[in-house]
């Protein structure tokens, strides 16, 4: 993982929940951790990592994750056993 991906990971777990986390940065983080990102119909996306899946809609038209999406990605990473 590079520094930007580590910063994205830290931002996901920051309190209070940040509102400026970019979708493409989260996708890059999941891929760097060895996960898969599968594009579904429309804005549907599935993240797979360590036998854990997260089905989520990519944010649109903006590029930043909403609070509930940050929480979902945070829970996904914890359930997948990711720790930095």
C-alpha positions as CSV (number, residue, x, y, z in Angstrom):
1,X,0.0,0.0,0.0
2,X,1.1,3.5,-0.7
3,X,0.9,6.6,1.5
4,X,-2.4,7.8,-0.1
5,X,-4.0,4.4,0.5
6,X,-2.9,4.5,4.1
7,X,-4.3,8.0,4.5
8,X,-7.6,6.8,3.0
9,X,-7.7,4.0,5.5
10,X,-7.1,6.5,8.4
11,X,-9.7,8.8,7.1
12,X,-12.3,6.0,7.0
13,X,-11.8,5.4,10.7
14,X,-11.5,9.1,11.8
15,X,-14.0,10.5,14.3
16,X,-16.1,12.4,13.6
17,X,-16.9,10.8,10.3
18,X,-15.3,12.7,7.4
19,X,-17.3,13.8,4.5
20,X,-14.5,14.3,2.0
21,X,-13.4,10.7,1.3
22,X,-13.3,10.1,-2.4
23,X,-14.9,7.0,-3.9
24,X,-11.9,6.3,-6.2
25,X,-9.6,6.4,-3.2
26,X,-11.7,3.7,-1.5
27,X,-11.7,1.5,-4.6
28,X,-7.9,1.9,-4.8
29,X,-7.6,0.9,-1.1
30,X,-9.7,-2.3,-1.5
31,X,-7.6,-3.3,-4.6
32,X,-4.3,-2.6,-2.7
33,X,-5.5,-4.8,0.1
34,X,-5.9,-7.7,-2.4
35,X,-9.6,-7.3,-2.8
36,X,-11.9,-7.3,-5.8
37,X,-14.2,-4.5,-7.0
38,X,-17.0,-5.8,-9.2
39,X,-19.2,-3.3,-11.1
40,X,-22.9,-4.3,-11.3
41,X,-25.8,-2.7,-12.9
42,X,-25.9,1.1,-12.7
43,X,-24.1,2.4,-9.7
44,X,-24.0,-1.0,-7.9
45,X,-20.6,-2.2,-6.8
46,X,-19.5,-5.2,-4.8
47,X,-16.3,-5.3,-2.8
48,X,-14.8,-8.7,-2.0
49,X,-12.0,-9.2,0.5
50,X,-11.0,-12.2,2.6
51,X,-14.3,-14.0,2.0
52,X,-16.3,-10.9,3.1
53,X,-18.5,-8.9,0.6
54,X,-20.0,-5.5,0.6
55,X,-22.7,-4.5,-1.8
56,X,-22.9,-0.7,-2.1
57,X,-23.9,2.0,-4.6
58,X,-21.2,4.3,-5.7
59,X,-22.0,7.9,-4.9
60,X,-23.3,10.1,-7.7
61,X,-23.3,12.7,-9.0
62,X,-20.7,13.8,-6.4
63,X,-17.5,11.8,-5.8
64,X,-17.4,11.8,-2.0
65,X,-18.9,9.1,0.2
66,X,-21.9,9.8,2.3
67,X,-21.7,9.1,6.1
68,X,-23.6,5.8,5.8
69,X,-21.3,4.7,3.1
70,X,-18.2,5.5,5.2
71,X,-19.8,3.4,8.0
72,X,-20.5,0.5,5.6
73,X,-16.9,0.5,4.3
74,X,-15.5,0.7,7.8
75,X,-17.6,-2.3,8.9
76,X,-16.6,-4.2,5.8
77,X,-12.9,-3.6,6.5
78,X,-13.2,-4.7,10.1
79,X,-15.2,-7.8,9.2
80,X,-12.5,-8.7,6.6
81,X,-9.9,-8.5,9.3
82,X,-8.0,-5.5,7.9
83,X,-5.7,-3.7,10.4
84,X,-2.9,-1.3,9.7
